[in-house]
């Protein structure tokens, strides 16, 4: 059911088409991520830690847009797998910072390879130039507050960054 009926070009609404592509990509990518024993929130957390480095636990809750009490469970799962480490903050001993471990970096690298394959599968009708154009247009449409890095092939993850955290150059 990956085929979408041809829509009248007079509509030119990209939202429904984007939603269709996102659903297709999500259906495949979530099952692929599950093979690694993770969920998308785990992958996003690992990506943030890799791209922005060690972060306070409370800041991760903000970046992930989840309740601080829920981030504890998420981090417990990642820590149990040896993918992250929580350390006492050197600035405030009552707080914890979170750092990506070497095992976390390796798992994330493997997952990103699989997700690139999923993207190629879903967007396979596009040649390299068209894929680059689509990426650049989506990045531009996403606006200024998008966090991405070249190392994540533009994985845009947040639209508002906490004070002191700057968007890497793409």
N, C-alpha and C positions, 0 to 999 in steps of 0.2 A: 504494500500500500504506500510505496514511496513516491508514486507518480501523482502529480497534482494536475487537475484538469487545467487546460489553458484558460486563462482569464482574459477578459477584454483588456487590450492595452489602454483603453480609455480610462480605466480605473487608476492605474499606476500607484496603487497603494502597496508600499513595501512591507508594512507591518504584518499582514497575514502571510506573506511569503517568508519573511524572516521567522515568524513563529513556526511555520511548517518546517523550515530547515533546522531550527533549534530543536524541535521535537524529534526529528529524525536523528540528529547528532546526539541528543541526550539519550535516546533509547539505546543506541549502540555504546556510547561512551560510558554510561553508568554501569552497564554489565561488564565492560572491560576493566573499569576501575575496581569493581567488586572482586575480580580475579586476584587483585593485589591485596585483598582484605581491607579495602578502604572505601569511603564514600566521597562524593565531590567536596564536601566541607573539609575533609582531611587533606585532600589534594590542594585545595585553596590555602589552607593553613600552612602547609609545607612550602607552597609557592611564595607566600608572603614572607616567611622566615628566610627563604633563600634570597629573595630579591631585596629585602630591606634589612636583613640581619637580625640580630638578637632584639627582641621586643618585649616590653612589659606585658604580662598576662592580660591586664586590664585593657591595654591598647589593642591587643588581638581581638578582644570581644567587640570593640568599636569597629575595627576594620572588617570583621566578619559579619557585623550587624546581628549579633546574637547576644542574648542576655549573659552577663558575666557569670552567673551560676551555671549556665549551660556550657560555657567555654571550658569549665573545669572538667566536665565529663569528656568532652572532645579531646582535651589535652591528656587526660588520663589514658585514653585509648592509644593515642600516638606514643605516649611515654612507655606504655606497656609493651609496645612493639619495638621500642628502642629507636624511634624515628626522631624524637625530640628529647630535650633535657630541660628541666626547670631548675633554675638556680636562684639563690637569694640575690636580690638586687644589692649592688655595692653602695648605692645611694640611699636606699631605704630597706633595711633588713626585714621589714614586715611584708615586703612585696617580693614577687617572683618575676624573673625574666625568663623568656623561653628562647632556646637556641636549637637550631637544626643540627642533628648529628650526621656523621658520615653515612650511616645506614639510611637516614632520611633523605639525604641528597641522592644516594644511589637509587632508592625506590622511586623518588620523584622523577629522576632522569629516565628510568624505565617506563614509568607511566606516561610521561610526555611523548616518548617515542610511539607508544601505542595510540595515544590521542592524536598524534600527527597522522597516523595511518587511518584512523576513523575520519578525520577531517578530509583526507584525500579521497576516501570512499564516498563521503556525502557530497563533496564538492568536486568530484572527479571529472565532471564535464568541463570544468574550467582549466584552461592552460595556465602555465606559470605566471604570465603577465596578467591575465584576468584575475587570478587568485591574489596577486599583489595589489592590483587595483581595488578589488573588493575589500581586502584588509585595510588599505589606506582610507577608503571611503568610510568604512565602519568606524575606524579609529577617529577620523575627523568628526563624524556624526556623534560619537560618544562624548565629545567635548573635552574641556580642559581638565576636569577632575579625574581623568582616567589614569590609573596606574598601570604601566606596562614596561616591560624591558625586552630588549632584543633576545635575551636568553630564553624567554618564554614565548617567543614568536608572537609577541603582542598580546599575551593573555591579560586582557583588561579585567581588573578585579574589583576595584572600588571606585566610587565616584566622589568621595570626600575623604581627604586624608587628615588625620589629627595634626594639630599644630606641631611644627618641627619636623614633620615627615614630608619629604618632597618627592614629587613624581620623578622617576628616572627619565632621562631623555630617551626617546624612541628613535 
